[in-house]
Amino acid sequence: MVLDGHRSKADFAITPVAKKLINVNPNTISWIGLILAFISGLLFYLSGEKNEWQWMLLAGAIVVLVSGYFDALDGKVAKLAGKASKKGDYLDHVFDRYADMFMIGGVAISTWCNPYIGMFALVGVLLTSYMGTQAQAVGAPRLYAGLLGRADRVVLSTLFPIILFISLCLGNTGYINFFDHVELSWLEIMMLWFAVIGNLTAIQRAIVTWRNMSKMEKE
């Protein structure tokens, strides 16, 4: 999944709202998105504490989606209002990293996930984002390309909790048995994807940046 390169296709759902919020400070919108990300992580964490709290999986998935929407909305409002700035861009990236940690961290420390899988998922996500921004920091073109971008993470963090919730509603345990030896919850499968594909994306971006820097040195 590489959805970051197709963000422009979501403009039809973002631009009309952005025009109505053109007088709102984009940083306020960013704060709302960050707070929603924290709430989603909290919901994912609590969803595994008691059986009667499993509805929080569905609630958390919805909040992730709304948080992602606000994350896209702040930049659009800034552009339409002529308030786009380097400070705003910097704040947006800082908030994105915290939002990632809140959402994915909530799953990582929940009963749905092995803590080691959670740790490697967090490393994969952080390195993916770091390699993208570090490319720009060293003077190479900024990178959004790769196997796992932030838009992909938002979609998967919405989809897998819903799948787990439906599985539980159907009377299943929410776990998948692999080869009769390994049992993984749907959220652990998602986190393994973040861990493996996230680190592969980081390596992919590092290679692309290295090549871009080599081209720049020759010019």
Buried (B, 14 or more C-beta within 10 A) or exposed (E): EBBBEEBEEBEEEBBEBBEEBBEBBBBEBBBBBBBBBBBBBBBBBBBBEEEEBBEBBBBBBBBBBBBBBBBBBBBBBBEBBEEBEEEBEEBBEEBBBBBBBBBBBBBBBBEBBBEEBBBBBBBBBBBBBBBBBBBEEEEBEEBBBBBBBBBBBBBBBBBBBBBBBBBBEEEEEBBBEEEEEEEBBBBBBBBBBBBBBBBBBBBBBBEBBEEBBEEEEEE
